[in-house]
Amino acid sequence: MSKQDLQHAASLWWTPSVHADRRPILLARGRIEAALREYLAARDFLMVDPPGLQRSPGNETHLHAFGTKMIGNDGVGQAMYLHTSPEFTMKKLLAAGERRIASLQHVWRNRERSALHHPEFTMLEWYRAGEPFEAVIRDCLAMLKLAAEAARSKLLRFRDRECDPFAEAERLSVVEAFQRYAGIDLLATMDTEGATDGEALAEQMASLGMHVPEDLSWSYLFSLILTDKVEPKLGIGRVTVLDRYPAAEAALARRAEDDRRVSERFELYACGVELANGFGELTDAGEQRRRFAAEMAEKERLYGERYPVDEDFLAALALMPEASGVALGFDRLVMLATAAPRIEAVLWAPVAE
């Protein structure tokens, strides 16, 4: 597929010549989906179908939703959103008594479009009740191998980067990664309870000659360093499991038992691309409400808006068992397994620009 065809795929995907070029990748997409569904079925996962229309799209600072309005029979409208993840519904199903559940469906995120981002994309999300998050990490690693096999490839590729999904994965904490690739001591910018100090992080950045923006919020600086210095080095040659995220960056994860500054959150990287985001799930409703409030306060400060909290979700946490869960970007996995350079190349019908 030529570079010009790739650039115009979002608007010309329906033309015979473009579709003919894209079709081998789309067929590989189908084989990968079948392999992952077979993997989940063999382990007694129940495929569920959460609705995309929700009262709350999620309460994370940098996730932006598509809003709409639901009109009742009386003509009165109610604000609704297309979900950014099926997470809230799936956790309610865990509260209802389900033990192993999975969902493969479309989700929507606004303000996101790039080679790796699309406003509507496919997410594979699954949960294991009563099992540690090591179990879903093993699932992820197995799925990367299955995807490569289904695509008839020995390597995952993104542009000039390669990753062997069959090699033993690298395990790296966020603190270790920041020290190794950015020279930043993250723990020195947090107190014993995980409260963060943006000025301390900015001072380290300045001492290392990094550009320090005007916004000195710790979360913003953390994201900047992660994106610019750390992520491009992850998953090169072999898969990287980046774990033990700072508690401040894990709003839906429980804290690590041995260190309250970090949480049971991991991300999976291949070829410098984030593929999955998983947690040892937080089930404390009071703590979750406090975290949502902090996230929405920061969202309002940065973007001038906030989303409502799903009160049913918080109520369901009281019934939800201990669980681990993960969301995997299915389109990105197909991209890497087929060496596609842009996400539009692996979508049956990209959203028009």
Backbone torsions as a table, in degrees:
resi	resn	phi	psi	omega
1	MET	NA	127.3	-176.4
2	SER	-72.8	159.0	177.9
3	LYS	-59.9	-38.3	-179.6
4	GLN	-65.9	-41.4	177.8
5	ASP	-62.9	-39.7	178.9
6	LEU	-62.4	-41.3	-178.1
7	GLN	-66.0	-28.1	-177.9
8	HIS	-104.0	6.4	-175.3
9	ALA	-59.9	-34.4	-177.5
10	ALA	-63.3	-31.0	-178.6
11	SER	-105.0	-20.3	-175.5
12	LEU	-115.6	17.2	-175.6
13	TRP	-60.1	-25.3	-175.2
14	TRP	-84.6	-5.1	177.8
15	THR	-78.6	142.1	-175.2
16	PRO	-55.5	-39.9	-176.3
17	SER	-68.4	-42.6	179.1
18	VAL	-67.0	-43.7	-179.1
19	HIS	-62.5	-38.4	179.3
20	ALA	-61.8	-38.4	177.6
21	ASP	-68.7	-36.5	-175.1
22	ARG	-82.7	-21.5	-169.7
23	ARG	-58.4	-41.0	178.2
24	PRO	-57.9	-38.3	178.1
25	ILE	-67.5	-39.8	-179.4
26	LEU	-66.7	-35.6	175.9
27	LEU	-66.8	-38.8	176.3
28	ALA	-64.2	-37.8	176.5
29	ARG	-56.1	-44.2	179.2
30	GLY	-63.4	-39.5	178.7
31	ARG	-66.8	-39.4	178.9
32	ILE	-64.7	-44.4	178.6
33	GLU	-59.2	-44.5	-179.9
34	ALA	-61.6	-40.2	-179.2
35	ALA	-65.7	-40.8	-179.3
36	LEU	-70.9	-38.7	176.7
37	ARG	-63.3	-40.2	178.6
38	GLU	-64.2	-40.6	178.3
39	TYR	-59.0	-47.9	-177.9
40	LEU	-67.0	-41.5	-179.9
41	ALA	-63.3	-37.5	-179.7
42	ALA	-66.1	-18.3	-179.8
43	ARG	-109.6	20.7	173.1
44	ASP	64.9	31.5	171.7
45	PHE	-80.5	139.3	175.7
46	LEU	-97.8	123.4	177.6
47	MET	-78.2	123.7	-179.0
48	VAL	-114.6	167.8	-172.7
49	ASP	-133.5	77.3	179.8
50	PRO	-64.9	146.6	177.4
51	PRO	-72.1	145.4	178.3
52	GLY	-77.4	-22.8	-176.7
53	LEU	-89.3	123.1	-173.3
54	GLN	-138.0	156.6	173.6
55	ARG	-72.2	-32.6	177.1
56	SER	-130.3	132.2	-179.5
57	PRO	-86.5	1.2	-172.6
58	GLY	120.7	159.8	-173.4
59	ASN	-129.2	51.4	175.0
60	GLU	-108.4	140.1	-171.3
61	THR	-51.6	-48.2	-169.2
62	HIS	-100.5	11.3	174.0
63	LEU	-96.0	126.6	-175.8
64	HIS	-116.0	131.9	-172.4
65	ALA	-105.5	164.8	169.3
66	PHE	-94.4	122.0	179.9
67	GLY	-95.3	152.6	176.9
68	THR	-149.6	-171.8	179.9
69	LYS	-137.2	132.0	176.3
70	MET	-99.8	121.9	-177.4
71	ILE	-98.3	125.1	179.0
72	GLY	-81.0	174.7	178.5
73	ASN	-62.0	-23.3	179.2
74	ASP	-85.9	0.9	178.9
75	GLY	85.5	-1.9	-179.3
76	VAL	-84.0	134.8	-178.5
77	GLY	-96.0	149.6	176.3
78	GLN	-130.3	131.6	179.3
79	ALA	-65.2	132.4	177.8
80	MET	-136.6	169.8	-177.7
81	TYR	-140.1	151.0	167.8
82	LEU	-81.8	131.4	-171.3
83	HIS	-68.2	147.3	175.0
84	THR	-89.0	-10.4	179.4
85	SER	-169.0	149.9	175.4
86	PRO	-81.6	12.9	-169.8
87	GLU	-55.3	-50.0	-175.1
88	PHE	-61.1	-43.8	-179.9
89	THR	-65.8	-41.0	-177.4
90	MET	-67.9	-34.5	177.1
91	LYS	-70.4	-31.3	173.7
92	LYS	-64.7	-36.1	177.0
93	LEU	-67.5	-35.0	173.5
94	LEU	-63.6	-41.2	177.2
95	ALA	-62.2	-33.4	-179.1
96	ALA	-73.5	-15.5	175.8
97	GLY	126.1	-3.2	177.4
98	GLU	-71.6	151.2	-174.2
99	ARG	-113.1	-44.4	177.3
100	ARG	-129.8	111.8	-177.4
101	ILE	-132.5	152.1	179.1
102	ALA	-144.4	154.8	178.6
103	SER	-142.2	134.7	174.3
104	LEU	-124.8	103.4	-172.9
105	GLN	-157.0	171.5	179.3
106	HIS	-77.5	143.1	171.9
107	VAL	-132.0	166.1	-174.0
108	TRP	-131.7	133.5	176.0
109	ARG	-138.1	125.3	-178.0
110	ASN	-84.5	167.1	179.2
111	ARG	60.9	21.7	-177.6
112	GLU	-132.2	112.4	170.7
113	ARG	-156.3	121.9	179.8
114	SER	-165.0	-170.3	177.3
115	ALA	-60.5	-27.5	-177.4
116	LEU	-111.2	-3.2	-176.2
117	HIS	-123.5	142.4	176.3
118	HIS	-142.0	142.2	-175.2
119	PRO	-62.6	-29.7	173.9
120	GLU	-124.9	123.4	-177.1
121	PHE	-144.8	175.3	-176.0
122	THR	-106.2	129.0	-179.6
123	MET	-118.4	133.6	170.5
124	LEU	-101.8	118.3	-178.5
125	GLU	-127.8	136.4	179.7
126	TRP	-146.9	156.1	-175.6
127	TYR	-134.5	144.6	174.8
128	ARG	-122.8	107.1	177.6
129	ALA	-72.9	137.4	176.9
130	GLY	72.7	14.8	-179.2
131	GLU	-126.9	146.5	-177.7
132	PRO	-73.1	163.1	-178.0
133	PHE	-72.0	-9.3	170.5
134	GLU	-60.3	-31.2	-179.0
135	ALA	-66.5	-41.1	-179.9
136	VAL	-76.8	-24.5	172.3
137	ILE	-64.0	-43.5	177.8
138	ARG	-62.3	-38.9	176.1
139	ASP	-57.2	-48.4	-177.8
140	CYS	-58.2	-47.1	-178.0
141	LEU	-63.9	-37.8	177.7
142	ALA	-66.5	-38.6	-178.3
143	MET	-67.9	-34.3	176.6
144	LEU	-62.6	-40.8	177.3
145	LYS	-64.9	-42.7	179.8
146	LEU	-63.0	-39.4	-179.6
147	ALA	-64.2	-43.8	178.4
148	ALA	-62.1	-43.7	179.7
149	GLU	-62.9	-42.6	-178.6
150	ALA	-66.5	-31.8	177.8
151	ALA	-84.7	-2.1	-180.0
152	ARG	60.9	46.9	-180.0
153	SER	-131.2	148.6	177.1
154	LYS	-93.6	-15.1	-176.6
155	LEU	-132.6	156.4	167.4
156	LEU	-95.9	140.9	-177.0
157	ARG	-137.5	141.0	167.6
158	PHE	-138.5	106.3	-176.5
159	ARG	56.5	-116.6	-175.9
160	ASP	-95.9	11.2	-178.2
161	ARG	-107.5	142.4	179.6
162	GLU	-128.7	154.3	-180.0
163	CYS	-148.8	134.2	179.0
164	ASP	-94.8	107.2	-178.2
165	PRO	-72.7	-11.3	-179.3
166	PHE	-92.5	-9.6	176.4
167	ALA	-79.6	158.8	178.0
168	GLU	-63.2	131.9	-176.5
169	ALA	-72.0	149.8	173.5
170	GLU	-85.8	136.2	176.6
171	ARG	-111.9	123.6	-173.2
172	LEU	-143.5	128.7	176.0
173	SER	-78.3	158.9	178.4
174	VAL	-61.0	-40.9	179.5
175	VAL	-60.4	-45.2	179.2
176	GLU	-63.9	-40.9	-178.3
177	ALA	-65.6	-41.7	179.2
178	PHE	-65.4	-37.5	178.7
179	GLN	-68.5	-43.4	-175.9
180	ARG	-69.9	-44.9	-170.9
181	TYR	-102.5	-14.0	-179.7
182	ALA	-127.5	-9.5	-177.8
183	GLY	70.0	23.3	-176.6
184	ILE	-103.8	131.8	174.7
185	ASP	-95.6	93.2	-175.9
186	LEU	-64.8	-39.4	-176.6
187	LEU	-61.5	-26.8	178.5
188	ALA	-71.6	-9.2	179.9
189	THR	-106.8	13.2	179.7
190	MET	-133.1	149.0	173.6
191	ASP	-88.7	-176.1	-173.4
192	THR	-66.7	-19.4	178.6
193	GLU	-97.8	1.4	178.3
194	GLY	93.1	1.9	175.4
195	ALA	-65.1	140.6	-170.6
196	THR	-106.6	157.6	-178.0
197	ASP	-128.2	101.0	-178.1
198	GLY	-64.3	-36.5	-179.2
199	GLU	-65.5	-38.5	178.7
200	ALA	-64.6	-38.1	178.6
201	LEU	-69.4	-39.8	178.5
202	ALA	-63.0	-37.8	179.2
203	GLU	-63.0	-42.0	177.4
204	GLN	-63.3	-42.6	179.2
205	MET	-60.1	-45.9	-179.1
206	ALA	-63.0	-39.6	-178.8
207	SER	-66.0	-23.3	179.5
208	LEU	-96.3	5.4	177.7
209	GLY	80.2	14.1	178.2
210	MET	-80.6	150.8	173.8
211	HIS	-68.4	131.4	178.4
212	VAL	-111.3	114.8	-179.0
213	PRO	-72.9	172.3	179.6
214	GLU	-67.5	-35.6	-179.9
215	ASP	-75.7	110.0	-176.6
216	LEU	-99.5	19.9	176.9
217	SER	-65.3	137.1	-176.3
218	TRP	-57.5	-43.9	-177.2
219	SER	-61.5	-41.1	-180.0
220	TYR	-66.5	-44.5	179.7
221	LEU	-65.4	-39.8	176.9
222	PHE	-57.0	-49.0	-178.4
223	SER	-63.3	-37.7	179.9
224	LEU	-62.9	-47.2	-179.5
225	ILE	-66.6	-43.2	180.0
226	LEU	-58.4	-46.6	-177.1
227	THR	-69.4	-43.4	-173.2
228	ASP	-83.2	-39.8	-170.6
229	LYS	-106.0	-33.5	-169.5
230	VAL	-98.9	-55.1	-173.2
231	GLU	-54.5	-41.7	-179.3
232	PRO	-60.6	-17.1	-177.6
233	LYS	-96.0	-3.1	-173.7
234	LEU	-95.4	142.2	177.3
235	GLY	71.3	25.3	178.1
236	ILE	-93.3	117.6	-177.8
237	GLY	87.6	-42.3	175.8
238	ARG	-147.5	163.6	-177.4
239	VAL	-68.1	142.8	174.0
240	THR	-113.6	129.8	169.8
241	VAL	-101.2	107.1	179.9
242	LEU	-94.2	114.3	-172.7
243	ASP	-129.2	-175.8	-179.5
244	ARG	53.7	59.0	177.2
245	TYR	-67.4	148.1	172.3
246	PRO	-54.3	141.3	-178.2
247	ALA	-56.3	-33.2	-179.4
248	ALA	-65.8	-17.5	-179.1
249	GLU	-111.7	25.1	-178.2
250	ALA	-143.7	68.4	-171.7
251	ALA	-63.9	-23.4	-175.6
252	LEU	-112.9	11.1	-177.3
253	ALA	-111.7	150.1	175.3
254	ARG	-79.7	157.5	-178.7
255	ARG	-76.9	153.3	177.1
256	ALA	-66.4	143.8	-177.5
257	GLU	-67.4	-29.7	-174.0
258	ASP	-95.3	-7.1	-177.1
259	ASP	-161.6	109.8	-175.7
260	ARG	-70.9	-9.7	177.7
261	ARG	-74.1	-19.2	-176.8
262	VAL	-126.1	163.1	-174.9
263	SER	-127.2	168.3	177.9
264	GLU	-83.0	71.7	175.6
265	ARG	-129.4	140.5	174.5
266	PHE	-136.7	157.4	168.8
267	GLU	-129.1	147.6	-177.4
268	LEU	-108.3	129.2	-177.6
269	TYR	-123.7	140.8	170.4
270	ALA	-142.6	131.7	179.8
271	CYS	59.2	32.4	-179.2
272	GLY	75.1	8.1	-176.6
273	VAL	-110.6	130.1	175.1
274	GLU	-74.3	126.1	-178.9
275	LEU	-108.7	-32.4	-174.3
276	ALA	-147.8	154.4	-178.3
277	ASN	-138.0	117.0	-173.7
278	GLY	-132.4	162.8	-174.9
279	PHE	-142.2	153.0	152.5
280	GLY	-84.3	112.7	-163.4
281	GLU	-72.5	137.3	175.3
282	LEU	-75.1	132.3	179.0
283	THR	-122.7	7.6	178.2
284	ASP	-88.5	107.1	-174.4
285	ALA	-63.9	-38.1	179.8
286	GLY	-64.7	-45.4	177.5
287	GLU	-64.6	-40.0	179.5
288	GLN	-63.6	-40.4	178.7
289	ARG	-62.6	-42.0	178.9
290	ARG	-63.3	-40.7	179.8
291	ARG	-67.1	-41.9	177.7
292	PHE	-60.3	-42.0	-179.6
293	ALA	-61.7	-42.6	179.5
294	ALA	-66.2	-41.0	179.4
295	GLU	-63.5	-42.8	-177.8
296	MET	-72.8	-30.9	175.0
297	ALA	-64.5	-41.4	178.5
298	GLU	-69.0	-36.6	178.2
299	LYS	-63.4	-41.9	178.9
300	GLU	-65.9	-37.7	178.9
301	ARG	-64.1	-41.8	-175.4
302	LEU	-84.4	-40.0	-170.2
303	TYR	-119.4	-4.2	178.2
304	GLY	71.9	24.0	177.4
305	GLU	-150.9	162.3	174.9
306	ARG	-146.7	157.7	179.7
307	TYR	-109.1	151.1	178.2
308	PRO	-67.1	155.7	175.6
309	VAL	-88.8	138.5	176.6
310	ASP	-81.6	99.4	-177.2
311	GLU	-65.3	-32.7	177.0
312	ASP	-63.1	-37.0	178.3
313	PHE	-63.5	-45.5	179.5
314	LEU	-63.7	-38.0	178.2
315	ALA	-66.2	-36.3	-178.8
316	ALA	-68.4	-25.7	-179.3
317	LEU	-59.8	-28.1	179.0
318	ALA	-65.5	-24.0	-179.5
319	LEU	-102.8	-11.5	-174.7
320	MET	-74.9	132.5	177.3
321	PRO	-74.8	165.4	170.9
322	GLU	-57.6	137.6	-174.8
323	ALA	-155.8	163.5	170.4
324	SER	-122.6	148.5	-178.2
325	GLY	-151.0	160.9	-178.3
326	VAL	-153.3	146.5	173.7
327	ALA	-116.9	129.5	-177.9
328	LEU	-119.9	130.8	177.2
329	GLY	-75.1	100.2	-173.9
330	PHE	-63.0	-41.7	-178.8
331	ASP	-63.0	-41.0	178.5
332	ARG	-63.6	-39.3	178.5
333	LEU	-62.4	-42.0	177.2
334	VAL	-63.3	-41.1	177.6
335	MET	-53.9	-50.6	-175.4
336	LEU	-70.3	-35.5	-179.3
337	ALA	-70.4	-27.2	-178.6
338	THR	-106.7	1.6	-179.4
339	ALA	63.3	28.1	177.9
340	ALA	-73.4	136.4	-176.2
341	PRO	-84.3	-14.6	179.7
342	ARG	-140.2	151.5	-176.0
343	ILE	-65.8	-31.7	-180.0
344	GLU	-59.2	-27.2	-177.3
345	ALA	-66.3	-21.9	-176.3
346	VAL	-107.1	3.9	179.7
347	LEU	-98.0	136.7	178.9
348	TRP	-61.2	-39.8	-178.1
349	ALA	-146.6	90.2	-178.4
350	PRO	-62.8	150.3	174.2
351	VAL	-69.6	133.2	-178.3
352	ALA	-64.0	144.6	178.1
353	GLU	-66.1	NA	NA
